[in-house]
Amino acid sequence: MRRNNKVNFKEQQAKEIARRHYALRQIDRYINWSVGVRGFLKWKDLKNQYKKYKLEF
């Protein structure tokens, strides 16, 4: 935000993109963990991860 409380849209878009990339990295990390430890990935668990990070599946 700026000093005069107006939203800087370019900065806002950059933050949204960064949040989305962070969420995708965390989901990828969960997939790698699940396959490494369990040997498989449940579809239900994958859907729950997308819901947790508020992404469309």
N, C-alpha and C positions, 0 to 999 in steps of 0.2 A: 504494500500500500504506500501511497504517497503521503506527504505531510498534510495535504488538504483533504485527506480521507477519500480521495477518488481512487478507484481501482485501476491499476495498470494492467491492461488486458494481455499484453505480451508476457508479462511476468506471471500472470495467472495461468496462462496456457502452458508455460514452461513448467510450472509446479504440477499441473495436472498430468503432463507427460511424464514427469519424474516419478510421480506416485504410481502411475500405471506400470512403468518399467520396474519399479521396486516390487510391486505386487507380482508381476510376471516372473521376476527372479526368485521370489519366495516360493511360488508355485512350482517352478522348475526344481528348486532345492528339495521341496517335499516329494516330488516325483522321484528324483534320484535317491532320496533316502528310502522311500517305500520299496522301490525295486531292489535296492541294495540289501535292505534288512529282511523284508518279507519275500522278495522274489516276484512280487506282482503288485499291481495298483488297482484298487477298487474304483469303479466308475463313480460310485456314490461319494467316496472320499474326495475324488477330484472335483466333483460338483460342489461339495461343501467348501473346498478351498477357494473356488471362484466366488462363492457366495460370501465367504469370510472377508475377502478383499474387494467386494462390491464390483466385480467385473461381470460382463455378460458371458454366458457360456455358449 
